Amino acid sequence: MTVLVLGGSSQIGHFLLPRLLERGEPIVALSRHPPSDASPVQWQLGQLPDAMPALPPLSAIISFGPLLALAQWLADNPLIGAPRVIATSSMSAETKRDSSVPAEREISRQLRDGETALAAACARHGCSWTVLRPTLIYGAGKDKSLTPMARRAMRLRLFPLPSGRGLRQPVHADDIAQAVIAALDCPASVGRILSIGGGERLTAGEMFARVQRSLPCATLPLPLPAWLLRLGRHGVPRLRGPLHRLDADLIADNGELQRLLGINPRPFRPDASVWMPTHR
């Protein structure tokens, strides 16, 4: 049987594929940017819900892409057997539910709609499913939040430090990959939506400070006072949501994750390697 990985070149896929290869099962991976180097993984170019080539019988489908697209693809395509389905959503499904920014409330709604649609599509195929809701992801130099900030600071030798009081819980992409592997072998996780955050809660300000301290070159810290952040919230509409959230807690309860899967994510102790680009 074969494991299908959708989003194999993503930051979680970077850590998941070697772990799947250790299990000895054949892997088909779909990506918009598949690697060109030789690999035991069979790569396919594409993205959901586009049609894919004929697939062999699958033991599992693992997806790191949009849930609504996955649900649509499952609904529109026959499957041989009933493969196990593991997918990632986001804690934004909850943390942005009551945002003051309409676009963020829409993101939250789409995530929750995607979770519901996935459960319905899996039910039609008789597939068991588990959804993981990660917090802020880092670890492979591919995220669109902390890594761009780190690289910009290395380029400019200047690191803006917002004075955020809200709690953060960054989660390493490899800890999510470990949770995926554990969920594959855990019947008790079937039909569950599991939050997964890092092993440490810290203020947004301290999170940014640790990113700065992890950089391989010296950067000048530039503290951003609260009055300037308030001015930015009111004067720059696209920054209203991110700046407002600096004082909001964006965290996850790892209790069910630890109880069901035995996963204990690492604390946030980044080093320079996590901001460097990867080649897989």
Secondary structure, 3 states (H helix, E strand, C coil): CEEEEECCCCHHHHHHHHHHHHHCCCEEEEECCCCCCCCCCEEEECCCCCCCCCCCCEEEEEECCCHHHHHHHHHHCCCCCCCEEEEECCCHHHHCCCCCCHHHHHHHHHHHHHHHHHHHHHHHHCCCEEEEEECCEECCCCCCCHHHHHHHHHHHCEEEEECCCCEECCEEHHHHHHHHHHHHCCHHHCCEEEEECCCCCEEHHHHHHHHHHHCCCCCEEEEECHHHHHHHHHHCHHHHHHHHHHHCCECCCCHHHHHHHCCCCCCCCCCHHHHCCCCC
